[in-house]
Amino acid sequence: MRKAPSSLQDLRRRIYHKAKSEQPHRFWGLFVHVAKRDTLAAAYQQAKRNGGAPGLDGQTFADIEAAGLDHFLEALRNELLAGTYQPQPNRVVEIPKDKDKVRKL
């Protein structure tokens, strides 16, 4: 398992300790950290390492990298900061169950 950059690990650790020690605390400034270029790049690398499947748009990691990873991350960051980012719906996968039944995941 690969570790996140130390600055991201430190941020996660500080958020965890704050959440555990002060449960009514609300993290109003968390969005600033989510929209950082380093955080988005680390999230992309983690999804790629985990073998993330294409979404409903069919865009793969290879497609993103062919078009330019920096461009993709910058466009995502700009959408987040502008408030125009709209996540795509989740891809539905049917898991077989007993006696010809399926469960949607």
RANOR-V173774 format. One line per field, one symbol per residue. psi: psi as a letter, one per 30 degrees, with the letter a starting at -180 (. if undefined). burial: b if it has 16 or more other C-alpha atoms within 10 Angstrom, else e. A space follows every 10 residues. Layout:
BEGIN
psi = ???
burial = ???
END
This chain:
BEGIN
psi = kkllkeeeee eeeeeeeeee eiefkkiege eeeegkeeee eeeeeeeeef hkllaffgkl eeeeeefjee eeeeeeeeee efgfkjkllk kkkkkkakhg llkk.
burial = eeebeeeeee eeeeeeeeee eeeeeeeeee eeeebeebbb eeebebeeee eeeeeeeeee beeeeeeebe eebbebbeeb eeeeeeeeee eeeeeeeeee eeeee
END
